[in-house]
């Protein structure tokens, strides 16, 4: 079989997989809308993170259905689900699991046996993750980054796909432990969950105070999710698009020579290399979900907020003036313009367009 034939078969397979991804995306949104009123942008960002294989933080005040959204998503996907309610007395072993002494009744011999903790699930809801001490928060780090936990010197692999979807309340500081920057950097997106509109809140009140169907139908399996994640990674991103992502991220670092004045004036630490990686991955997922066969700078710019807002450390003067990371991202998007031309210089993009 020639290389051209193999490439043609691979391209046809990817197109079919992309169509399947869009179908699953639409069905998940339809199922979630049975239960969740409004929050379309939140759902969209959550699904982009899911198909790109990243973890996600949902931040919002109580009562905005953050927990309900995540548990409903798990039911839509035929994935194992566990919820960890983070509290000040939660221990690392309550997350990862622990070794216990088990006795073999036939021989009378005793041996250590590992009991898996709630982190051994496909979707882990870390509810109010900022309410537990750093020691327990750190127990999630290896699981999130390495997809494994180590207990008693023994590594235990986590079954793919694996997502940590965390929630936190931004308005209460008493009894909370803000996530360290190093741990926040492991989350692909930080999604702001805002108040519903007047009409949406009226619909919520009507639905939740009467009988209504809360069942959702499973639309995808674990194996399908893994296949679709691989398809997302094969979406081509031309060098000018990658350069635009680099310009946005590197421009947030005050020590960079080309950093704008508003960055040097307000930022202590800018976004790191993971921001570039997640910008491109998120843009790939967004492009394919919208039916586009390649990444555009519009896709990069659309995911810049959720990717970068939790990776920027503002200085004291900026905080005193109310200059937020979201405002900085908006200023960067206005300052950094997309590179003109060059998109079709990438052979993969050309082949995709002409397929």
VEXDREN-2710 file (C-alpha; in Angstrom, 1 decimal):
% VEXDREN-2710
k/r/px/py/pz
1/UNK/0.0/0.0/0.0
2/UNK/1.4/3.4/-1.0
3/UNK/2.0/6.3/1.4
4/UNK/-0.6/8.3/-0.5
5/UNK/-3.2/5.6/-0.1
6/UNK/-2.4/5.3/3.6
7/UNK/-2.7/9.0/4.1
8/UNK/-6.0/9.1/2.2
9/UNK/-7.4/6.3/4.5
10/UNK/-6.2/8.0/7.6
11/UNK/-7.7/11.3/6.4
12/UNK/-11.1/9.6/5.7
13/UNK/-10.9/7.9/9.1
14/UNK/-10.2/11.3/10.9
15/UNK/-13.1/13.0/9.1
16/UNK/-15.5/10.2/10.2
17/UNK/-14.1/10.5/13.8
18/UNK/-14.5/14.3/13.7
19/UNK/-18.1/13.9/12.6
20/UNK/-18.6/11.4/15.4
21/UNK/-17.1/13.8/17.9
22/UNK/-19.5/16.6/16.9
23/UNK/-22.4/14.2/17.2
24/UNK/-21.4/13.2/20.7
25/UNK/-20.8/16.8/21.6
26/UNK/-24.3/17.8/20.5
27/UNK/-25.9/14.9/22.3
28/UNK/-24.1/15.7/25.5
29/UNK/-25.2/19.3/25.3
30/UNK/-28.8/18.2/24.7
31/UNK/-28.7/15.8/27.6
32/UNK/-27.2/18.4/30.0
33/UNK/-29.8/21.0/29.0
34/UNK/-32.5/18.7/30.3
35/UNK/-31.1/19.4/33.8
36/UNK/-28.9/22.5/33.6
37/UNK/-30.7/25.8/32.7
38/UNK/-28.4/28.2/30.7
39/UNK/-24.7/28.1/31.4
40/UNK/-24.1/27.3/27.7
41/UNK/-20.6/28.9/27.7
42/UNK/-19.6/26.9/30.9
43/UNK/-20.8/23.7/29.3
44/UNK/-18.9/24.4/26.1
45/UNK/-15.6/25.1/28.0
46/UNK/-16.1/22.0/30.1
47/UNK/-16.5/19.9/27.0
48/UNK/-13.5/21.4/25.2
49/UNK/-11.4/20.6/28.3
50/UNK/-12.9/17.0/28.3
51/UNK/-12.1/16.3/24.6
52/UNK/-8.7/17.9/24.9
53/UNK/-7.9/15.6/27.9
54/UNK/-7.4/18.4/30.5
55/UNK/-8.5/19.0/34.1
56/UNK/-10.8/21.9/34.9
57/UNK/-11.7/24.2/37.8
58/UNK/-15.2/25.6/38.1
59/UNK/-15.4/28.8/40.2
60/UNK/-18.6/30.4/41.3
61/UNK/-20.8/31.2/44.3
62/UNK/-23.0/28.5/45.9
63/UNK/-26.2/27.4/44.1
64/UNK/-25.0/27.7/40.5
65/UNK/-25.3/23.9/39.8
66/UNK/-21.5/23.3/39.5
67/UNK/-21.7/20.0/41.3
68/UNK/-24.8/18.9/39.4
69/UNK/-23.3/19.8/36.1
70/UNK/-20.2/17.6/36.7
71/UNK/-22.2/14.6/38.0
72/UNK/-24.6/14.9/35.1
73/UNK/-21.7/14.9/32.7
74/UNK/-20.3/11.7/34.2
75/UNK/-23.7/10.0/33.7
76/UNK/-23.7/11.1/30.0
77/UNK/-20.4/9.4/29.4
78/UNK/-20.7/5.9/30.9
79/UNK/-17.6/6.7/33.0
80/UNK/-16.9/5.8/36.6
81/UNK/-17.5/8.8/38.8
82/UNK/-16.5/9.7/42.4
83/UNK/-17.1/12.8/44.5
84/UNK/-14.6/13.9/47.1
85/UNK/-16.0/16.5/49.5
86/UNK/-12.9/18.4/50.5
87/UNK/-12.9/19.4/54.2
88/UNK/-10.2/20.7/56.6
89/UNK/-9.9/17.2/58.2
90/UNK/-9.5/15.3/55.0
91/UNK/-6.3/13.2/54.8
92/UNK/-4.2/12.3/51.7
93/UNK/-5.1/8.6/52.2
94/UNK/-8.8/9.6/52.0
95/UNK/-8.1/10.6/48.4
96/UNK/-5.6/8.1/47.1
97/UNK/-6.4/5.0/49.2
98/UNK/-4.5/3.1/51.9
99/UNK/-2.9/-0.2/52.7
100/UNK/-4.7/-2.5/55.2
101/UNK/-3.7/-5.8/56.7
102/UNK/-5.8/-8.6/55.3
103/UNK/-5.7/-12.2/56.6
104/UNK/-6.0/-15.3/54.4
105/UNK/-8.5/-17.4/56.3
106/UNK/-7.3/-20.6/54.6
107/UNK/-3.6/-20.2/55.6
108/UNK/-3.8/-17.7/58.5
109/UNK/-1.2/-15.5/56.8
110/UNK/-1.5/-11.8/56.9
111/UNK/-0.4/-9.4/54.1
112/UNK/-0.9/-5.8/53.2
113/UNK/-3.7/-5.1/50.6
114/UNK/-4.2/-1.8/48.9
115/UNK/-7.7/-0.3/49.1
116/UNK/-8.3/2.1/46.3
117/UNK/-9.5/5.6/47.2
118/UNK/-12.0/7.7/45.4
119/UNK/-9.4/9.1/43.0
120/UNK/-9.6/5.8/41.1
121/UNK/-12.4/6.8/38.8
122/UNK/-12.6/8.3/35.3
123/UNK/-14.2/11.5/36.5
124/UNK/-13.3/12.8/40.0
125/UNK/-15.3/15.7/41.4
126/UNK/-13.0/17.6/43.8
127/UNK/-15.8/19.5/45.5
128/UNK/-14.7/22.8/47.2
129/UNK/-11.0/21.8/46.7
130/UNK/-9.9/25.0/48.5
131/UNK/-11.4/23.8/51.8
132/UNK/-8.7/21.2/52.5
133/UNK/-5.1/21.8/53.7
134/UNK/-2.2/21.9/51.2
135/UNK/-1.0/18.4/52.2
136/UNK/-4.2/16.9/51.0
137/UNK/-4.4/19.1/48.0
138/UNK/-0.9/17.9/47.0
139/UNK/-2.2/14.3/47.0
140/UNK/-4.0/15.2/43.8
141/UNK/-0.8/16.4/42.1
142/UNK/0.7/13.1/41.1
143/UNK/-2.7/11.7/40.0
144/UNK/-3.4/14.7/37.9
145/UNK/0.0/14.9/36.2
146/UNK/1.2/11.3/36.1
147/UNK/-2.2/9.5/36.0
148/UNK/-0.9/7.3/38.9
149/UNK/-0.6/7.3/42.7
150/UNK/2.2/5.9/44.8
151/UNK/1.3/4.3/48.2
152/UNK/3.9/2.4/50.2
153/UNK/6.4/2.7/47.4
154/UNK/4.1/0.9/44.9
155/UNK/2.7/2.7/41.9
156/UNK/-0.9/2.2/41.0
157/UNK/-2.0/3.3/37.6
158/UNK/-5.3/5.2/37.0
159/UNK/-7.6/3.9/34.3
160/UNK/-7.9/6.3/31.3
161/UNK/-9.6/8.6/30.6
162/UNK/-9.0/10.5/33.8
163/UNK/-10.4/14.0/34.6
164/UNK/-10.3/16.0/37.8
165/UNK/-13.1/18.5/37.8
166/UNK/-12.8/20.8/40.8
167/UNK/-15.1/23.4/42.2
168/UNK/-14.3/26.3/44.5
169/UNK/-16.2/29.2/46.1
170/UNK/-14.5/32.6/45.5
171/UNK/-16.4/34.6/48.1
172/UNK/-15.5/32.9/51.4
173/UNK/-11.9/33.0/52.7
174/UNK/-12.5/31.8/56.3
175/UNK/-11.5/28.2/56.6
176/UNK/-10.1/27.9/53.1
177/UNK/-6.7/27.2/51.7
178/UNK/-6.1/28.9/48.3
179/UNK/-4.6/26.5/45.7
180/UNK/-0.9/27.1/45.2
181/UNK/0.1/28.4/41.8
182/UNK/1.9/25.1/41.0
183/UNK/-1.3/23.1/41.5
184/UNK/-3.5/25.6/39.6
185/UNK/-1.1/25.3/36.7
186/UNK/-2.1/21.6/36.3
187/UNK/-5.6/22.6/35.5
188/UNK/-6.2/23.2/31.8
189/UNK/-9.1/25.6/32.3
190/UNK/-10.5/27.8/35.1
191/UNK/-14.1/28.4/34.2
192/UNK/-16.1/31.2/35.7
193/UNK/-19.7/30.2/36.6
194/UNK/-21.8/33.3/36.7
195/UNK/-25.4/34.1/37.8
196/UNK/-28.2/33.1/35.4
197/UNK/-30.2/35.7/33.5
198/UNK/-33.7/36.7/34.8
199/UNK/-35.4/34.4/32.4
200/UNK/-33.1/31.5/33.2
201/UNK/-33.5/32.0/36.9
202/UNK/-37.3/32.0/36.5
203/UNK/-37.0/28.7/34.6
204/UNK/-34.8/27.2/37.3
205/UNK/-37.3/28.2/40.0
206/UNK/-40.2/26.6/38.1
207/UNK/-38.3/23.4/37.4
208/UNK/-36.7/22.8/40.7
209/UNK/-39.9/23.4/42.7
210/UNK/-42.0/20.9/40.8
211/UNK/-41.5/17.3/39.6
212/UNK/-39.2/17.1/36.6
213/UNK/-37.2/14.3/34.9
214/UNK/-33.5/14.3/35.9
215/UNK/-32.5/11.2/33.9
216/UNK/-29.8/11.5/31.2
217/UNK/-28.9/9.0/28.5
218/UNK/-25.4/7.8/28.1
219/UNK/-23.9/8.9/24.8
220/UNK/-20.3/7.7/24.8
221/UNK/-18.0/5.1/26.3
222/UNK/-14.5/5.4/27.8
223/UNK/-13.0/3.9/24.7
224/UNK/-14.8/6.4/22.4
225/UNK/-13.6/9.3/24.5
226/UNK/-10.0/8.1/24.3
227/UNK/-10.3/7.7/20.5
228/UNK/-11.8/11.2/20.1
229/UNK/-9.0/12.7/22.2
230/UNK/-6.5/11.3/19.8
231/UNK/-8.4/12.8/16.9
232/UNK/-8.3/16.2/18.6
233/UNK/-4.5/16.0/18.8
234/UNK/-4.2/15.3/15.1
235/UNK/-6.0/18.6/14.1
236/UNK/-3.3/20.7/12.4
237/UNK/-2.2/24.1/13.8
238/UNK/-0.1/26.1/11.3
239/UNK/3.1/27.9/12.6
240/UNK/1.5/31.4/12.5
241/UNK/-1.3/30.1/14.8
242/UNK/1.2/28.6/17.2
243/UNK/3.2/31.8/17.1
244/UNK/0.1/33.8/18.0
245/UNK/-0.3/31.5/21.1
246/UNK/3.3/32.1/22.0
247/UNK/3.0/35.8/21.7
248/UNK/0.0/35.9/23.9
249/UNK/1.6/33.8/26.7
250/UNK/5.2/35.2/26.5
251/UNK/3.8/38.7/26.5
252/UNK/2.4/38.2/30.0
253/UNK/5.9/37.8/31.5
254/UNK/7.2/41.1/32.8
255/UNK/10.8/40.2/32.3
256/UNK/10.3/39.7/28.5
257/UNK/11.8/42.6/26.5
258/UNK/8.7/42.9/24.3
259/UNK/6.2/42.7/27.2
260/UNK/3.8/45.6/27.1
261/UNK/3.9/48.3/29.8
262/UNK/0.6/47.3/31.4
263/UNK/2.2/43.8/32.0
264/UNK/5.4/45.2/33.5
265/UNK/3.3/47.5/35.7
266/UNK/0.9/44.9/37.0
267/UNK/2.2/41.4/36.8
268/UNK/4.6/39.6/39.2
269/UNK/4.6/36.2/37.3
270/UNK/3.3/35.5/33.9
271/UNK/1.9/32.3/32.3
272/UNK/4.3/29.4/31.9
273/UNK/4.8/26.9/29.0
274/UNK/1.8/24.9/30.0
275/UNK/-0.4/27.8/28.9
276/UNK/0.9/27.6/25.3
277/UNK/0.3/23.8/25.3
278/UNK/-3.2/24.2/26.6
279/UNK/-4.0/27.1/24.4
280/UNK/-3.2/25.0/21.3
281/UNK/-5.0/21.9/22.6
282/UNK/-8.1/23.8/23.6
283/UNK/-8.1/25.6/20.2
284/UNK/-7.8/22.2/18.4
285/UNK/-10.8/20.9/20.4
286/UNK/-12.8/24.0/19.7
287/UNK/-12.0/24.0/16.0
288/UNK/-13.1/20.4/15.4
289/UNK/-16.3/20.8/17.5
290/UNK/-17.2/23.8/15.3
291/UNK/-16.6/21.7/12.1
292/UNK/-13.3/23.3/11.2
293/UNK/-10.6/21.0/10.0
294/UNK/-7.7/23.1/11.3
295/UNK/-6.9/25.6/14.1
296/UNK/-7.4/29.4/13.5
297/UNK/-6.2/32.3/15.6
298/UNK/-9.9/32.8/16.5
299/UNK/-9.9/29.5/18.3
300/UNK/-6.7/30.5/20.2
301/UNK/-8.2/33.7/21.3
302/UNK/-11.5/32.1/22.3
303/UNK/-9.9/29.9/24.9
304/UNK/-7.3/32.4/26.1
305/UNK/-9.4/33.5/29.1
306/UNK/-10.0/30.1/30.7
307/UNK/-6.5/28.9/30.0
308/UNK/-4.6/32.0/31.3
309/UNK/-6.6/33.6/34.1
310/UNK/-5.3/31.2/36.8
311/UNK/-1.7/31.3/35.6
312/UNK/-1.2/35.1/36.2
313/UNK/0.1/36.4/39.5
314/UNK/-0.8/40.1/39.9
315/UNK/1.3/42.4/42.0
316/UNK/0.0/44.3/45.1
317/UNK/-0.5/47.5/43.1
318/UNK/-2.7/45.8/40.5
319/UNK/-4.7/44.0/43.2
320/UNK/-5.3/47.3/45.1
321/UNK/-6.6/48.9/41.9
322/UNK/-8.8/45.9/41.0
323/UNK/-6.8/45.0/37.9
324/UNK/-7.7/41.4/37.5
325/UNK/-6.2/38.6/35.5
326/UNK/-9.3/38.6/33.2
327/UNK/-8.7/42.2/32.5
328/UNK/-5.1/41.5/31.7
329/UNK/-6.1/38.8/29.2
330/UNK/-8.5/41.2/27.5
331/UNK/-5.7/43.8/27.3
332/UNK/-3.3/41.2/25.8
333/UNK/-5.9/40.1/23.2
334/UNK/-6.3/43.8/22.2
335/UNK/-2.5/44.3/22.1
336/UNK/-1.4/41.1/20.3
337/UNK/-2.7/41.0/16.8
338/UNK/-2.9/37.7/14.7
339/UNK/-0.2/37.2/12.2
340/UNK/-1.4/37.9/8.6
341/UNK/-1.0/35.1/6.1
342/UNK/1.1/32.0/6.3
343/UNK/-1.8/29.6/7.3
344/UNK/-1.7/27.7/4.0
345/UNK/2.1/27.3/4.2
346/UNK/1.4/24.3/6.4
347/UNK/1.1/21.1/4.3
348/UNK/-1.2/19.5/6.8
349/UNK/-3.6/22.4/6.6
350/UNK/-3.5/22.4/2.8
351/UNK/-4.3/18.7/2.7
352/UNK/-7.1/19.1/5.2
353/UNK/-8.7/22.0/3.2
354/UNK/-8.4/20.2/-0.1
355/UNK/-9.6/16.8/1.3
END
